[in-house]
Amino acid sequence: MSPVLLFCILIGYFALLLGVAWATSRNANNDSFFIGNKSSNWMLVAFGMVGTTLSGATFISVPGAVGNDGFGYAQILIGYVAGYIAVAFILLPLYYRLKLTSIYHYLDVRLGRRAYQSGAGFFILSRLLGATARLYLVVNILQAIILDSLGVPFWATTLVVLGMILVYTYQGGVKTIVWTDTLQTSCMLFGLFACVGFMLSQLNLSIPESLAAMEAKGLSRIFTFDVDSPNFYLKQIVAGAFIVVTMTGLDQEMMQKTISVKTLGDSQKNLLSLTVVLVIVLTSFLFLGGLLYLYAPVAGVQATGDKIFPAVVMGHLPAAVQIIFLVALISALFPSADGAITALTSTFCIDILGIKRREDLSEEAQVRLRRRVHLGFAFLFLVLVMMFKWADNPSMIGVILKLASYTYGPLLGLFAFGMITRRTLTDRLVPVVTIGAPILCAILEANQAYLLGSYRLGLELLIVNGILVYAGLFAISRPAAPEKMGPAAVTA
């Protein structure tokens, strides 16, 4: 298909997003940007969060990983279900009870200012690295299938995409994103199920027949029983639960949308509905991956990993399917980046700059400051995407989960310490602990052959990181006097 036509589709899709942004951002203020005026519809938030949770990394990398890991990702998915239940019934009640705009304010209330700033700082680092890795993956594919043939350099593509995101999030923030994410999730899921249906027709197989063919080729295996393997099923399930607790429950971007729902009950329905939909959708992505690896040898496709999905669609399928794939891919791109830039702006403004605490700033001055921060994060996104382009890792889903192990571990330790214990911290030492634990994890991982023998660390590194932070915080804490507990010792 002509790259010019594909480029026109991209522009048309962006025009649609602008229309939604214009309709939803009129009369928007800082409360609209940060928490959607606490008036978001829970059903829209739940559906839109599917797109944010999945992102372009899921759209491309989960099917691509089936060639090596089979349906092993389902082990993590089982853990996801337990994690979402924990977030809905442990963390959300806490956030609503404290009426939080930023979830990291809990750390200020419970543990002190250094813990608060450390939590916010690690979220900023986590989301910057994770979101830019996801953005790089999709932009790189758009570059390969459209922009390279038009002579557009990669940096220009990234700059234009970020400019598009800025345009439609600049004013409305969360209030706009709730609606644009719903649109984008719809397009992405339509693309997923359309590709599954078309691949089945191309292979002339029914669903049971295709599953039998996958099993014959070893593509449908789920559980790994080797205790020493990084993919051992118990490690994957437990890690999946903690990934959701940290990357959803302790993540300002995800919780910013969730707590924009008016009541706790509706917010819990949002998360539980999201869980059901995610199980169906991620299972479908694994099934699609199996179909791709069944079709690739027939079509003579040599690509594997992240490259197999675009290689099959753009090189061997009809124009209509290519258009559906492109729209779905773009729809997977935007939710992971627009929400991240908005959440990072919110966290930096509220938690680092203290915009809500500064009585010297008028409402207009706060808006100007928030917009400058928004632009600053867009620039950081550009720089980091270019760094990922330079590194050019073949499987970005593994990179994203590895980054999460290092950067979300301190958040896990901080929140666990605050909610489980009633001890008070030596405030000035908190950054030493939260920075030191990931460094120790890096040393452990680099020397695991010597220290752990045949055992190999996988995603449980996130839990190890959290335990090290918890232990370090315990070491620099002391029992709190009963008369000082009061509201400052808020626990779950």
C-alpha positions as CSV (number, residue, x, y, z in Angstrom):
1,M,0.0,0.0,0.0
2,S,1.2,3.5,-0.7
3,P,3.0,5.2,2.2
4,V,1.3,8.4,1.2
5,L,-2.1,6.9,1.8
6,L,-1.0,5.4,5.1
7,F,0.3,8.8,6.1
8,C,-3.0,10.5,5.2
9,I,-4.7,7.9,7.5
10,L,-2.4,8.9,10.3
11,I,-3.2,12.6,9.9
12,G,-7.0,11.8,9.7
13,Y,-6.8,9.8,12.9
14,F,-5.0,12.7,14.6
15,A,-7.7,15.1,13.4
16,L,-10.3,12.9,15.1
17,L,-8.4,13.1,18.3
18,L,-8.2,16.8,18.1
19,G,-12.0,17.0,17.7
20,V,-12.5,14.9,20.8
21,A,-9.9,17.1,22.7
22,W,-11.7,20.3,21.6
23,A,-15.0,19.0,22.8
24,T,-13.8,17.8,26.2
25,S,-11.3,20.6,27.2
26,R,-13.6,23.6,27.0
27,N,-13.6,25.5,30.3
28,A,-10.9,23.1,31.7
29,N,-8.8,24.2,34.7
30,N,-6.1,22.6,36.8
31,D,-8.5,20.3,38.5
32,S,-9.7,19.1,35.1
33,F,-6.1,18.4,34.1
34,F,-5.1,16.6,37.3
35,I,-8.2,14.6,38.2
36,G,-10.9,15.3,35.6
37,N,-12.9,17.4,38.2
38,K,-13.7,14.1,40.0
39,S,-16.5,13.5,37.5
40,S,-15.3,10.8,35.2
41,N,-17.6,7.9,34.2
42,W,-16.3,4.7,35.6
43,M,-17.2,2.6,32.6
44,L,-15.3,5.0,30.3
45,V,-12.3,5.0,32.6
46,A,-12.3,1.2,32.7
47,F,-12.5,0.8,29.0
48,G,-10.0,3.5,28.3
49,M,-7.5,2.1,30.8
50,V,-7.4,-1.1,28.7
51,G,-5.5,0.8,26.0
52,T,-3.2,2.5,28.6
53,T,-2.5,-0.9,30.3
54,L,-1.7,-2.7,27.0
55,S,0.1,-0.1,25.0
56,G,2.1,-0.6,21.8
57,A,4.5,-2.9,23.6
58,T,1.7,-5.4,24.2
59,F,0.3,-5.0,20.7
60,I,3.6,-5.9,19.1
61,S,5.8,-7.7,21.7
62,V,3.3,-10.2,23.3
63,P,2.4,-11.9,20.0
64,G,6.1,-11.7,19.0
65,A,7.2,-13.4,22.2
66,V,5.1,-16.5,21.5
67,G,7.8,-17.9,19.2
68,N,10.2,-18.3,22.2
69,D,8.0,-18.5,25.2
70,G,4.8,-20.0,23.9
71,F,1.8,-18.9,25.9
72,G,4.1,-18.4,28.9
73,Y,2.8,-14.8,29.3
74,A,-0.4,-16.4,30.7
75,Q,1.5,-17.2,33.9
76,I,2.0,-13.5,34.4
77,L,-1.7,-12.9,33.5
78,I,-2.8,-15.1,36.3
79,G,-0.8,-12.9,38.7
80,Y,-2.4,-9.8,37.2
81,V,-5.8,-10.9,38.3
82,A,-4.7,-11.3,41.9
83,G,-2.9,-7.9,41.7
84,Y,-6.0,-6.0,40.4
85,I,-8.1,-7.5,43.2
86,A,-5.5,-6.3,45.8
87,V,-5.5,-2.8,44.3
88,A,-9.3,-2.5,44.3
89,F,-9.8,-3.6,47.9
90,I,-6.6,-2.4,49.6
91,L,-5.2,0.6,47.9
92,L,-8.3,2.3,46.5
93,P,-10.1,2.6,49.9
94,L,-7.0,4.3,51.2
95,Y,-6.8,6.8,48.4
96,Y,-10.4,7.7,48.6
97,R,-10.3,8.0,52.4
98,L,-7.5,10.5,52.2
99,K,-9.1,12.3,49.1
100,L,-5.8,12.3,47.3
101,T,-5.0,14.1,44.0
102,S,-1.5,12.6,44.0
103,I,-1.3,9.1,45.5
104,Y,2.2,9.9,46.7
105,H,0.8,12.5,49.2
106,Y,0.0,9.4,51.3
107,L,3.8,9.0,51.8
108,D,4.0,12.6,53.1
109,V,1.1,12.0,55.5
110,R,2.4,8.7,56.8
111,L,6.2,8.8,56.4
112,G,7.4,12.4,55.9
113,R,8.5,14.7,53.1
114,R,11.7,12.8,52.0
115,A,9.6,9.6,51.6
116,Y,7.0,11.6,49.7
117,Q,9.6,13.1,47.3
118,S,11.4,9.8,46.9
119,G,8.2,8.1,45.9
120,A,7.3,10.8,43.4
121,G,10.8,10.9,42.1
122,F,10.9,7.1,41.4
123,F,7.5,7.3,39.7
124,I,8.8,10.1,37.4
125,L,11.9,7.9,36.6
126,S,9.7,4.8,36.1
127,R,7.1,6.4,33.9
128,L,9.7,8.3,31.9
129,L,11.7,5.2,31.0
130,G,8.7,2.9,30.6
131,A,6.5,5.2,28.5
132,T,9.4,6.3,26.3
133,A,10.3,2.6,25.7
134,R,6.7,1.9,24.6
135,L,6.6,5.0,22.5
136,Y,9.9,4.1,20.8
137,L,8.6,0.7,19.8
138,V,5.5,2.0,18.0
139,V,7.3,5.0,16.4
140,N,10.0,2.7,15.1
141,I,7.4,0.6,13.4
142,L,5.6,3.6,11.9
143,Q,9.0,4.8,10.7
144,A,9.7,1.5,9.0
145,I,6.3,1.0,7.3
146,I,5.6,4.7,6.3
147,L,8.1,7.4,7.0
148,D,11.4,5.9,5.8
149,S,10.0,5.6,2.3
150,L,8.9,9.3,2.4
151,G,12.4,10.3,3.5
152,V,11.4,11.5,7.0
153,P,14.1,11.0,9.6
154,F,13.3,9.1,12.8
155,W,13.8,12.1,15.1
156,A,11.3,14.2,13.0
157,T,8.7,11.4,13.3
158,T,9.2,11.3,17.1
159,L,9.0,15.1,17.3
160,V,5.7,15.3,15.3
161,V,4.1,12.5,17.3
162,L,5.0,14.2,20.6
163,G,3.7,17.5,19.1
164,M,0.4,15.8,18.3
165,I,0.1,14.4,21.9
166,L,0.9,17.8,23.3
167,V,-1.8,19.5,21.2
168,Y,-4.7,17.4,22.5
169,T,-3.5,17.0,26.2
170,Y,-2.2,20.6,26.7
171,Q,-5.5,22.0,28.0
172,G,-7.8,19.2,29.2
173,G,-5.4,16.6,30.7
174,V,-7.2,13.8,32.4
175,K,-10.6,15.2,31.4
176,T,-9.7,14.8,27.7
177,I,-7.7,11.6,28.1
178,V,-10.6,9.6,29.6
179,W,-12.4,10.2,26.2
180,T,-9.5,9.8,23.8
181,D,-8.4,6.6,25.5
182,T,-11.8,5.2,25.0
183,L,-11.7,6.0,21.3
184,Q,-8.2,4.6,21.0
185,T,-8.9,1.4,23.0
186,S,-11.9,0.7,20.7
187,C,-9.7,1.1,17.6
188,M,-7.0,-1.1,19.0
189,L,-9.3,-3.9,20.0
190,F,-11.1,-3.8,16.7
191,G,-7.7,-4.2,15.0
192,L,-6.8,-7.1,17.3
193,F,-9.9,-9.1,16.6
194,A,-10.0,-8.3,12.9
195,C,-6.4,-9.6,12.5
196,V,-7.3,-12.7,14.5
197,G,-10.3,-13.4,12.2
198,F,-8.4,-12.7,9.1
199,M,-5.4,-14.9,10.1
200,L,-7.8,-17.8,10.8
201,S,-9.4,-17.4,7.4
202,Q,-6.0,-17.3,5.7
203,L,-4.9,-20.5,7.4
204,N,-8.4,-22.0,6.8
205,L,-8.5,-23.2,10.4
206,S,-11.2,-23.1,13.1
207,I,-10.2,-22.0,16.6
208,P,-9.9,-25.6,17.9
209,E,-7.9,-26.7,14.8
210,S,-5.5,-23.7,15.2
211,L,-5.0,-24.5,18.9
212,A,-4.2,-28.1,17.9
213,A,-1.7,-26.9,15.3
214,M,0.0,-24.6,17.9
215,E,0.2,-27.4,20.4
216,A,1.9,-29.6,17.8
217,K,4.5,-26.9,17.2
218,G,5.1,-26.2,20.9
219,L,3.6,-22.7,20.6
220,S,0.8,-23.1,23.2
221,R,2.8,-24.2,26.2
222,I,1.9,-22.2,29.3
223,F,3.7,-23.4,32.4
224,T,7.4,-23.7,33.1
225,F,8.2,-26.1,35.9
226,D,12.0,-25.6,36.1
227,V,12.6,-23.9,39.5
228,D,15.8,-22.4,38.3
229,S,14.3,-20.8,35.2
230,P,13.4,-17.1,35.2
231,N,10.1,-18.3,33.7
232,F,9.2,-20.7,36.6
233,Y,5.5,-20.5,36.9
234,L,5.3,-19.6,40.6
235,K,7.8,-16.8,40.1
236,Q,5.8,-15.5,37.1
237,I,2.5,-15.6,38.9
238,V,3.7,-13.8,42.0
239,A,5.7,-11.3,39.9
240,G,2.6,-10.6,37.8
241,A,0.6,-9.8,41.0
242,F,3.3,-7.4,42.2
243,I,3.7,-5.8,38.7
244,V,0.0,-4.8,38.8
245,V,0.2,-3.6,42.4
246,T,3.2,-1.4,41.6
247,M,2.6,-0.4,37.9
248,T,-1.1,0.2,38.5
249,G,-1.8,0.6,42.2
250,L,1.3,2.7,42.9
251,D,1.4,4.5,39.6
252,Q,0.1,8.0,39.4
253,E,-0.8,7.7,35.8
254,M,-3.1,4.7,36.3
255,M,-4.5,5.9,39.6
256,Q,-5.0,9.5,38.4
257,K,-7.7,8.2,36.0
258,T,-9.1,5.7,38.5
259,I,-9.6,8.3,41.4
260,S,-11.1,10.7,38.9
261,V,-14.2,8.6,39.3
262,K,-16.6,10.1,41.9
263,T,-17.1,7.2,44.3
264,L,-15.0,4.4,45.7
265,G,-17.6,1.8,44.7
266,D,-17.6,2.9,41.0
267,S,-13.8,3.1,41.0
268,Q,-13.6,-0.5,42.2
269,K,-16.1,-1.6,39.5
270,N,-13.8,0.2,37.1
271,L,-10.8,-1.9,38.1
272,L,-12.6,-5.2,38.3
273,S,-14.2,-4.6,34.9
274,L,-10.7,-3.8,33.5
275,T,-9.4,-7.1,34.9
276,V,-12.0,-9.1,33.1
277,V,-11.5,-7.3,29.8
278,L,-7.7,-7.6,30.1
279,V,-7.8,-11.4,30.6
280,I,-9.9,-11.7,27.4
281,V,-7.7,-9.3,25.4
282,L,-4.3,-10.6,26.5
283,T,-5.4,-14.2,25.8
284,S,-6.4,-13.0,22.4
285,F,-3.0,-11.4,21.8
286,L,-1.3,-14.7,22.7
287,F,-3.6,-16.6,20.3
288,L,-2.8,-14.0,17.6
289,G,0.9,-14.7,18.2
290,G,0.4,-18.4,17.7
291,L,-1.4,-17.7,14.4
292,L,1.4,-15.5,13.2
293,Y,4.0,-18.2,13.8
294,L,1.8,-20.7,12.0
295,Y,1.4,-18.4,9.1
296,A,5.0,-17.1,8.8
297,P,6.5,-20.3,7.4
298,V,3.7,-20.6,4.8
299,A,4.3,-17.0,3.7
300,G,8.1,-17.3,3.8
301,V,8.4,-14.7,6.5
302,Q,11.7,-14.9,8.4
303,A,11.0,-12.2,11.0
304,T,10.6,-13.1,14.7
305,G,10.0,-11.3,17.9
306,D,8.7,-7.7,17.7
307,K,9.1,-7.7,13.9
308,I,6.9,-10.6,13.0
309,F,3.5,-8.9,13.3
310,P,4.2,-5.9,11.1
311,A,6.2,-8.1,8.7
312,V,3.3,-10.5,8.1
313,V,0.6,-7.7,7.9
314,M,2.4,-5.2,5.8
315,G,4.2,-7.7,3.5
316,H,1.5,-10.4,2.9
317,L,-2.0,-9.3,3.8
318,P,-4.5,-7.2,1.9
319,A,-4.7,-3.4,2.0
320,A,-7.8,-3.4,4.2
321,V,-6.0,-5.4,6.9
322,Q,-3.0,-3.1,6.6
323,I,-5.2,-0.1,7.3
324,I,-6.8,-1.8,10.2
325,F,-3.4,-2.7,11.6
326,L,-2.1,0.8,11.2
327,V,-5.0,2.4,12.9
328,A,-4.8,-0.2,15.8
329,L,-1.0,0.4,16.1
330,I,-1.5,4.2,16.3
331,S,-4.3,3.6,18.8
332,A,-1.8,1.6,20.9
333,L,0.8,4.3,20.6
334,F,-1.1,7.3,22.0
335,P,-2.6,6.0,25.3
336,S,0.7,5.0,26.7
337,A,2.3,8.4,25.9
338,D,-0.5,10.9,26.4
339,G,-1.4,9.6,29.9
340,A,2.2,9.4,30.9
341,I,3.1,13.0,30.0
342,T,-0.1,14.1,31.8
343,A,0.7,12.1,34.9
344,L,4.3,13.1,35.0
345,T,3.3,16.7,34.7
346,S,0.8,16.3,37.6
347,T,3.3,14.5,39.8
348,F,6.1,17.0,39.2
349,C,3.8,20.0,39.7
350,I,2.0,18.7,42.8
351,D,4.6,16.5,44.5
352,I,7.9,18.2,43.6
353,L,7.0,21.8,43.0
354,G,4.2,21.8,45.6
355,I,1.9,23.8,43.3
356,K,-1.1,23.1,45.5
357,R,0.7,24.3,48.6
358,R,2.0,27.6,47.1
359,E,-0.2,30.4,48.2
360,D,1.9,32.9,46.2
361,L,0.7,31.4,42.9
362,S,-2.6,32.5,41.4
363,E,-4.7,30.1,39.4
364,E,-3.4,31.6,36.2
365,A,0.2,31.3,37.4
366,Q,-0.3,27.7,38.3
367,V,-1.7,27.0,34.8
368,R,1.3,28.7,33.2
369,L,3.7,26.7,35.4
370,R,1.9,23.4,34.6
371,R,2.1,24.1,30.9
372,R,5.9,24.8,31.0
373,V,6.4,21.5,32.9
374,H,4.2,19.7,30.3
375,L,6.5,21.0,27.5
376,G,9.6,20.0,29.5
377,F,8.5,16.4,29.8
378,A,7.7,16.3,26.1
379,F,11.3,17.3,25.4
380,L,12.6,14.6,27.8
381,F,10.4,12.0,25.9
382,L,12.1,13.1,22.7
383,V,15.6,12.6,24.2
384,L,14.9,9.2,25.7
385,V,13.2,7.8,22.6
386,M,16.3,8.7,20.6
387,M,18.4,6.9,23.2
388,F,16.2,3.7,22.8
389,K,16.6,4.0,19.1
390,W,20.4,4.0,19.6
391,A,20.2,0.9,21.9
392,D,17.7,-0.9,19.5
393,N,16.7,-3.9,21.7
394,P,14.9,-6.6,19.7
395,S,12.2,-7.3,22.4
396,M,11.0,-4.2,24.2
397,I,8.5,-6.0,26.5
398,G,11.4,-7.5,28.3
399,V,13.2,-4.2,28.6
400,I,10.0,-2.5,30.0
401,L,9.5,-5.2,32.7
402,K,13.2,-5.1,33.6
403,L,13.0,-1.3,34.1
404,A,9.9,-1.8,36.2
405,S,11.8,-4.2,38.5
406,Y,14.4,-1.5,39.3
407,T,12.2,1.6,39.4
408,Y,9.0,0.4,41.0
409,G,10.7,-1.6,43.7
410,P,11.3,1.4,45.9
411,L,7.7,2.5,45.6
412,L,6.6,-1.0,46.7
413,G,8.9,-0.9,49.7
414,L,7.8,2.6,50.7
415,F,4.0,1.9,50.5
416,A,4.4,-1.5,52.2
417,F,6.4,0.0,55.1
418,G,3.8,2.7,55.6
419,M,0.8,0.4,55.4
420,I,2.2,-2.6,57.4
421,T,4.1,-0.9,60.2
422,R,3.5,1.9,62.6
423,R,7.1,3.1,62.9
424,T,8.4,6.5,62.2
425,L,11.4,7.2,59.9
426,T,14.7,9.1,60.1
427,D,13.6,11.3,57.3
428,R,17.0,12.4,55.9
429,L,18.1,8.7,55.3
430,V,15.1,7.7,53.2
431,P,16.8,8.6,49.8
432,V,19.9,6.6,50.8
433,V,17.7,3.5,51.2
434,T,15.5,4.0,48.1
435,I,18.6,4.6,45.9
436,G,20.8,2.0,47.6
437,A,18.3,-0.9,47.1
438,P,18.2,-0.8,43.3
439,I,22.0,-0.6,43.3
440,L,22.2,-3.7,45.4
441,C,19.7,-5.4,43.0
442,A,21.9,-4.6,40.1
443,I,25.0,-6.0,41.9
444,L,23.0,-9.2,42.7
445,E,21.8,-9.6,39.2
446,A,25.2,-9.1,37.7
447,N,26.8,-11.7,40.0
448,Q,23.9,-14.2,40.3
449,A,25.9,-17.0,38.7
450,Y,28.4,-16.7,41.6
451,L,25.9,-15.9,44.3
452,L,22.9,-18.0,43.4
453,G,24.4,-21.0,41.5
454,S,22.1,-22.3,38.8
455,Y,19.1,-20.2,40.0
456,R,18.3,-17.3,37.6
457,L,16.5,-14.1,38.7
458,G,13.4,-13.1,36.6
459,L,10.6,-10.7,37.3
460,E,10.8,-11.5,41.1
461,L,13.7,-8.9,41.1
462,L,10.9,-6.4,41.7
463,I,9.9,-8.1,44.9
464,V,13.5,-8.4,46.0
465,N,14.0,-4.7,45.4
466,G,10.9,-3.9,47.5
467,I,12.0,-6.2,50.3
468,L,15.4,-4.5,50.4
469,V,13.8,-1.0,50.6
470,Y,11.4,-2.3,53.4
471,A,14.3,-3.7,55.4
472,G,16.3,-0.5,55.0
473,L,13.4,1.6,56.1
474,F,12.9,-0.6,59.1
475,A,16.6,-0.2,60.0
476,I,16.3,3.6,60.0
477,S,13.0,3.7,61.9
478,R,11.8,3.6,65.4
479,P,8.5,2.7,67.1
480,A,6.1,5.6,67.1
481,A,4.7,6.9,70.4
482,P,1.0,6.0,70.8
483,E,0.0,9.6,71.4
484,K,1.6,10.6,68.1
485,M,-0.1,8.1,65.9
486,G,-3.3,10.0,65.1
487,P,-4.2,10.8,61.5
488,A,-0.5,10.8,60.4
489,A,-0.3,7.0,60.8
490,V,-2.9,6.3,58.2
491,T,-2.8,2.6,57.1
492,A,-4.9,0.4,55.0
